[in-house]
Amino acid sequence: MEKFFAENGRKHLIFYFGDDVVTKMKSAKAKVQIVDSSSLSLKGVCIFFIRNSTSTAITSANISQEVCFGSYDCQNESILQAISRQFSALFLPVLSNMGDSGWGKLAGKDGQMAKVDFLSKINTFIAILNGAQESIDDRVVLKPCEKYDLSQIQTSADYISVANNTESLNSIEEVVRVWMKQIELVLAESEQIRQEADNIGPRAELEYWKKRTSKFNYLLDQIKESDVKAALGVLQSAKSRLLIKWRDLDTRITNSANEARDNVKYLYTLEKFCDPLYNSDPVSMLSDIPGLINAIRMIHSISRYYNTSERMTSLFLKVTNQMITACKSYVSDKGTQTIWNQNQGELIAKLNDCIRLNHEYQNCFQRTKEKLSKMPDERPFDFSVMYIFGKFDTFTKRCQKIIDIFNTISIYSKLADTKIEGMELLSSKFNGILSVFKKKNYDFLDQRKTDFDNDYDDFKKAIQDLHNFFQKL
């Protein structure tokens, strides 16, 4: 403990309340211990103290400025869950809602991008923690051999001796069959068609392959352990027929692990190009689109496994999904505003920004496609344009219809201000038509809500009928 307070001493100090970390034995009565976090699996309560700097000795006068502290209770959850909960329930809400005065030199518009980037990195860190915990929960642990102690098999003579013992051989073959069923189940799950939400972004693709990498690697690590090697050695000595199927499964799981690792490697190169999709608005995104398209092109050109048309199309679709999500957040001011309670001019400008983003996204895609078509050594962009951009085109049409509605509102609001006879009645009837439209309880920016299109057609027909009525007067 003295080293923590000393100049150039320890960076942190951890008190742990739980089972004895030295003997690793469960005891009826937990006790407080000072522990080294690098070798500790937390399953109790810990209180930690961290120094800002080790260059200054800690005294009663400076401890409040030089030392931070906190605690984690891991009795009912893992350390990953505890840290994730702390960041998501405490740090992130406080920082997100903190006014400019709390950001120091980052206050004001000049520091806005730095703040957005910092908050994005916290969200990414939370996602990494949650993903790691999901990988741990999803791992497959090969069943231990309960009928025979495999650790006793050490030499070639042991293999032969056990193989010649019918009872021991049957016990080992039984557990190997269980292992094969476990591996087959993992492979079968990995080959199933993925069930995904229809609005997920490209980060979900990286998370998916990271989890698969973790799952396959954990299985491979177990297959390389001494107990499994001992069991296989016995089967080889006994010339067991199980080895043929085992070798096939071993090859398949190795190939699947290689595929997942390779895909993660290339998808990681895409990560920095995808960040603007999550952190920026449609205006700022425009300059990042060429780099994003080029990064995807590189993956398509050089990756061993990920360069299939199906996977590349799915990746582009996830990019499209995230662009649409960013556009909705931009127009609705992060979900705090509807289209009806915003300044009309500002709303139309934002909707046009979203339309411009879709236009530039598709133009950049087409330019890249045309460029690759003239390069015989490059893989062409033979992907379904309708599948990739269909959603964005539908969303763009929704934006155009909303713009048309507000342009109509603008026209009739100006007519109401004139002194022409009959305009007051015209304005009153128009307001009645608009009031009916405003009462619709769906999200007007959700292009999947087809009720809007029917209501829009009814609105246009009602306006046309109103126009025809006043022409006959």
KELUMZA-729553 format. One line per 10 residues: number of its first residue (from 1); for each residue x, y, z of C-alpha. Coordinates in steps of 0.2 Angstrom, whole numbers, plus 5000, padded with zeros to 4 digits. Each point is the difference from the previous one (the first is absolute). Layout:
BEGIN
NUM = X/Y/Z ~ ...
END
This chain:
BEGIN
1 = 5000/5000/5000 ~ 5014/5012/5004 ~ 5006/4999/4982 ~ 4984/5007/4994 ~ 5003/5016/5010 ~ 5018/5002/4996 ~ 5008/5010/4986 ~ 5002/4989/4984 ~ 4990/4987/5009 ~ 4986/4989/4995
11 = 4987/5007/4988 ~ 4985/4992/5008 ~ 4994/4991/5016 ~ 4986/4987/5001 ~ 4991/4994/5015 ~ 4990/4984/4997 ~ 4987/4992/5010 ~ 4996/4982/4997 ~ 5008/4983/5000 ~ 5019/4998/5003
21 = 5009/5005/4984 ~ 5016/4990/5005 ~ 4992/4983/5004 ~ 4986/5003/4988 ~ 4989/4990/5012 ~ 4982/5005/5004 ~ 4998/5004/5018 ~ 4985/5002/5011 ~ 5006/5018/5005 ~ 5006/5012/4987
31 = 5015/5011/5004 ~ 5007/5017/4995 ~ 5017/4998/4990 ~ 5011/5011/4990 ~ 5002/4992/4983 ~ 5009/5001/4984 ~ 4987/5003/4986 ~ 5011/4992/4986 ~ 4997/4983/5007 ~ 4983/5001/5008
41 = 4983/4994/4994 ~ 4988/5011/5009 ~ 4985/4991/5008 ~ 4998/5011/5015 ~ 5000/5019/5005 ~ 5015/5011/4996 ~ 5005/5018/5004 ~ 5013/5007/4989 ~ 5011/5016/5001 ~ 5009/5007/4985
51 = 5014/5013/5000 ~ 4999/5014/4987 ~ 5019/5000/5000 ~ 5014/4991/5009 ~ 5012/5014/5000 ~ 4993/5008/5016 ~ 4999/4991/5017 ~ 4982/4999/5006 ~ 4997/5010/5016 ~ 4985/5005/5010
61 = 5001/5017/4992 ~ 4999/4994/4982 ~ 4991/4984/5000 ~ 4984/5007/4995 ~ 5008/5007/4984 ~ 5012/4986/4996 ~ 4989/4984/5003 ~ 4984/4994/4993 ~ 4990/4985/5007 ~ 4986/4989/4996
71 = 4992/4983/5003 ~ 4993/4985/4991 ~ 4989/4987/5007 ~ 5002/4984/4991 ~ 4991/4988/5011 ~ 4985/4999/4988 ~ 5007/5006/4984 ~ 5017/4999/4991 ~ 5013/5014/5000 ~ 4996/5003/4982
81 = 4982/5003/5004 ~ 5004/5010/5015 ~ 5011/5012/4990 ~ 4988/5001/4986 ~ 4986/5004/5011 ~ 5010/5014/5009 ~ 5005/5008/4983 ~ 4982/4999/4992 ~ 4990/5004/5016 ~ 5012/5013/5008
91 = 5014/5008/4989 ~ 4992/5000/4983 ~ 4983/5009/5006 ~ 5010/5013/5010 ~ 5012/5004/4986 ~ 4986/5000/4987 ~ 4990/5013/5010 ~ 5014/5010/5007 ~ 4999/5018/4994 ~ 5015/5010/4992
101 = 5006/5006/5017 ~ 5005/4982/5004 ~ 5011/4997/4985 ~ 5013/5013/5003 ~ 5010/5004/4985 ~ 4988/4990/4989 ~ 4985/5011/5004 ~ 4991/5008/4985 ~ 5000/4995/4981 ~ 5019/4998/4999
111 = 5000/4985/5011 ~ 4984/4992/4994 ~ 5008/4987/4989 ~ 5012/4996/5014 ~ 4986/4997/5012 ~ 4990/4990/4987 ~ 5015/4989/4997 ~ 5003/4998/5018 ~ 4982/4994/5004 ~ 5001/4989/4985
121 = 5015/4991/5007 ~ 4992/4997/5016 ~ 4985/4993/4991 ~ 5012/4989/4990 ~ 5009/4995/5016 ~ 4983/4995/5008 ~ 4996/4990/4984 ~ 5017/4991/5001 ~ 4997/4995/5019 ~ 4982/4994/4996
131 = 5007/4990/4985 ~ 5014/4992/5010 ~ 4987/4994/5013 ~ 4989/4993/4987 ~ 5014/4991/4993 ~ 5004/4992/5017 ~ 4982/4996/5003 ~ 4999/4992/4982 ~ 5016/4989/5001 ~ 4999/4981/4999
141 = 5009/4991/5014 ~ 5004/4982/4995 ~ 4993/4988/5012 ~ 5014/4992/5012 ~ 5003/4982/5000 ~ 4992/4994/5016 ~ 5003/4981/4999 ~ 5019/5001/4997 ~ 5014/5011/5005 ~ 5008/5005/4984
151 = 5014/5010/5009 ~ 5007/4983/5004 ~ 5004/4996/4982 ~ 5017/5007/4997 ~ 5010/4988/4989 ~ 4998/4989/4984 ~ 5000/4985/5011 ~ 4985/5008/5010 ~ 4991/5002/4983 ~ 5002/4982/4996
161 = 4996/4994/5017 ~ 4983/5010/5001 ~ 4996/4995/4982 ~ 5001/4982/5005 ~ 4988/5002/5015 ~ 4983/4998/4993 ~ 4991/5009/5014 ~ 5012/5015/5000 ~ 4999/5001/4981 ~ 4981/5001/5000
171 = 5001/5014/5013 ~ 5011/5010/4990 ~ 4991/4997/4984 ~ 4984/5005/5009 ~ 5007/5017/5005 ~ 5007/5003/4982 ~ 4983/4997/4993 ~ 4993/5013/5011 ~ 5014/5012/4995 ~ 4996/4997/4982
181 = 4981/5003/5003 ~ 5005/5017/5008 ~ 5011/5005/4986 ~ 4987/4995/4987 ~ 4987/5011/5009 ~ 5012/5015/4999 ~ 5003/4997/4981 ~ 4982/4998/4997 ~ 4995/5016/5009 ~ 5014/5009/4990
191 = 4993/4994/4983 ~ 4982/5005/5004 ~ 4993/5016/4991 ~ 5003/5015/5011 ~ 4984/5008/5008 ~ 5004/5019/5001 ~ 4990/5015/5003 ~ 4996/5010/4984 ~ 5008/5016/5006 ~ 5017/4995/5007
201 = 5016/5008/4995 ~ 5018/4994/4994 ~ 5006/4999/5018 ~ 4989/4986/5003 ~ 5009/4990/4986 ~ 5017/5002/5009 ~ 4992/4995/5017 ~ 4992/4984/4992 ~ 5017/4994/4993 ~ 5009/5005/5016
211 = 4988/4989/5010 ~ 5002/4986/4987 ~ 5019/5001/5001 ~ 4999/4999/5019 ~ 4989/4985/5000 ~ 5010/4990/4987 ~ 5017/5005/5008 ~ 4994/4994/5017 ~ 4995/4984/4993 ~ 5017/4998/4991
221 = 5009/5004/5016 ~ 4991/4986/5009 ~ 5004/4988/4986 ~ 5018/5004/5003 ~ 5000/4996/5018 ~ 5008/4985/5007 ~ 4984/4990/5005 ~ 4994/5001/4982 ~ 5017/4995/4993 ~ 5000/4985/5012
231 = 4983/4994/4995 ~ 5004/5002/4982 ~ 5017/4991/5003 ~ 4990/4985/5007 ~ 4988/5000/4986 ~ 5015/5000/4987 ~ 5008/4985/5009 ~ 4983/4991/5000 ~ 4998/5005/4982 ~ 4983/5006/5004
241 = 4988/5004/4986 ~ 4995/5016/5009 ~ 5016/5008/4995 ~ 4994/5002/4982 ~ 4985/5011/5005 ~ 5011/5009/5013 ~ 5013/5005/4987 ~ 4986/5006/4989 ~ 4993/5011/5014 ~ 5017/5006/5005
251 = 5003/5006/4982 ~ 4983/5008/4999 ~ 5002/5009/5017 ~ 5017/5006/4995 ~ 4994/5007/4983 ~ 4986/5009/5009 ~ 5012/5008/5012 ~ 5011/5005/4986 ~ 4986/5008/4991 ~ 4994/5009/5015
261 = 5017/5007/5004 ~ 5003/5005/4983 ~ 4983/5009/4999 ~ 5003/5009/5016 ~ 5017/5006/4994 ~ 4993/5008/4984 ~ 4984/5007/5009 ~ 5011/5008/5013 ~ 5008/5011/4985 ~ 4983/5006/4997
271 = 4996/5006/5018 ~ 5008/5017/4999 ~ 4990/5003/4983 ~ 4984/4995/5008 ~ 5002/5012/5016 ~ 4993/5015/4990 ~ 4984/4990/4997 ~ 4997/5000/5018 ~ 5008/5016/5006 ~ 4996/5013/4986
281 = 4985/5008/4991 ~ 4996/4997/4982 ~ 5009/5016/4995 ~ 5016/4995/5009 ~ 4999/4982/4993 ~ 5001/5006/4982 ~ 5019/5002/5000 ~ 5002/4983/5008 ~ 4991/4990/4987 ~ 5014/4997/4987
291 = 5011/4993/5014 ~ 4987/4988/5006 ~ 4996/4994/4983 ~ 5018/4997/4996 ~ 5003/4991/5016 ~ 4986/4988/4996 ~ 5007/4998/4983 ~ 5017/4995/5007 ~ 4991/4987/5011 ~ 4991/4993/4984
301 = 5017/4999/4991 ~ 5012/4992/5012 ~ 4990/4991/5014 ~ 5000/4981/4999 ~ 4983/4996/5006 ~ 4990/5016/5001 ~ 5000/5005/4982 ~ 4984/4991/4995 ~ 4987/5009/4992 ~ 4987/4996/5013
311 = 5011/5006/5015 ~ 5006/5016/4991 ~ 4982/5004/4995 ~ 4995/4997/5019 ~ 5014/5012/5005 ~ 4995/5014/4989 ~ 4982/4998/5006 ~ 5005/5002/5018 ~ 5009/5016/4994 ~ 4984/5006/4993
321 = 4990/4995/5015 ~ 5012/5011/5011 ~ 4999/5015/4988 ~ 4981/4999/5001 ~ 5001/4999/5019 ~ 5012/5015/5001 ~ 4988/5010/4988 ~ 4985/4997/5012 ~ 5010/5005/5015 ~ 5006/5016/4991
331 = 4983/5005/4994 ~ 4992/4996/5017 ~ 5014/5008/5010 ~ 5004/4983/5008 ~ 4982/4995/5002 ~ 4995/5015/5010 ~ 4990/5009/4986 ~ 4986/4995/4988 ~ 4999/5007/4983 ~ 4985/5011/5006
341 = 5009/5010/5014 ~ 5015/5006/4990 ~ 5004/5015/4990 ~ 4993/4997/4983 ~ 5015/5007/4991 ~ 5013/4990/5011 ~ 4990/4984/4998 ~ 5000/5001/4981 ~ 5018/5004/5000 ~ 5004/4984/5010
351 = 4989/4989/4989 ~ 5009/5007/4985 ~ 5017/4995/5008 ~ 4994/4982/5002 ~ 4994/5000/4982 ~ 5018/5006/4995 ~ 5008/4987/5011 ~ 4991/4986/4990 ~ 5004/5008/4984 ~ 5019/5001/5004
361 = 5000/4983/5007 ~ 4993/4992/4984 ~ 5011/5011/4989 ~ 5016/4995/5009 ~ 4995/4982/4999 ~ 4996/5001/4981 ~ 5017/5009/4997 ~ 5009/4986/5009 ~ 4990/4987/4991 ~ 5005/5008/4983
371 = 5018/5002/5005 ~ 5001/4981/5004 ~ 4992/4995/4984 ~ 5014/5007/4991 ~ 5013/4991/5010 ~ 5001/4982/4995 ~ 5010/4995/5015 ~ 4988/5006/5013 ~ 4984/4992/5006 ~ 4985/5009/4993
381 = 4986/5007/5010 ~ 4987/4988/4995 ~ 4987/5004/5014 ~ 4982/5003/5000 ~ 4998/5019/4999 ~ 4981/4998/5004 ~ 5004/4989/5016 ~ 5013/5012/5006 ~ 4992/5017/4997 ~ 4982/4996/4999
391 = 4997/5004/5018 ~ 5009/5017/4998 ~ 4990/5004/4985 ~ 4984/4996/5009 ~ 5005/5012/5014 ~ 5005/5013/4988 ~ 4983/4999/4992 ~ 4993/5002/5018 ~ 5010/5016/5002 ~ 4994/5007/4984
401 = 4982/4997/5004 ~ 5003/5009/5017 ~ 5008/5014/4991 ~ 4985/5001/4988 ~ 4988/5001/5015 ~ 5009/5014/5008 ~ 5002/5009/4984 ~ 4981/4999/4998 ~ 4998/5006/5018 ~ 5011/5015/4996
411 = 4989/5004/4985 ~ 4984/5000/5009 ~ 5006/5009/5015 ~ 5005/5014/4988 ~ 4983/5000/4993 ~ 4992/5002/5017 ~ 5010/5016/5002 ~ 4992/5008/4985 ~ 4984/5011/5000 ~ 4992/4991/4985
421 = 4982/4995/5003 ~ 4998/4982/5004 ~ 5018/4997/5005 ~ 4995/4999/5018 ~ 4988/4985/4997 ~ 5013/4992/4989 ~ 5013/5001/5014 ~ 4987/4993/5012 ~ 4997/4985/4989 ~ 5018/4997/4997
431 = 5004/5000/5019 ~ 4987/4987/5002 ~ 5008/4989/4987 ~ 5017/5003/5008 ~ 4993/4997/5018 ~ 4994/4982/4995 ~ 5018/4996/4993 ~ 5009/5007/5015 ~ 4990/4988/5011 ~ 5007/4985/4993
441 = 5010/4991/5014 ~ 5014/4991/4990 ~ 5018/5006/4997 ~ 4999/5010/4984 ~ 5018/4997/4997 ~ 4999/4981/5000 ~ 4999/4995/4982 ~ 4994/4983/5005 ~ 4983/5008/5006 ~ 4991/4998/4984
451 = 4984/5008/5008 ~ 5009/5017/4997 ~ 4999/4997/4981 ~ 4982/4997/5000 ~ 4997/5015/5012 ~ 5011/5011/4988 ~ 4990/4995/4985 ~ 4984/5004/5010 ~ 5007/5017/5005 ~ 5005/5004/4982
461 = 4983/4995/4994 ~ 4991/5011/5013 ~ 5011/5015/4995 ~ 4996/4997/4982 ~ 4981/4999/5004 ~ 5002/5016/5010 ~ 5008/5008/4985 ~ 4987/4994/4988 ~ 4986/5006/5012 ~ 5007/5018/5001
471 = 5003/5001/4981 ~ 4981/4997/4997 ~ 4995/5015/5012
END
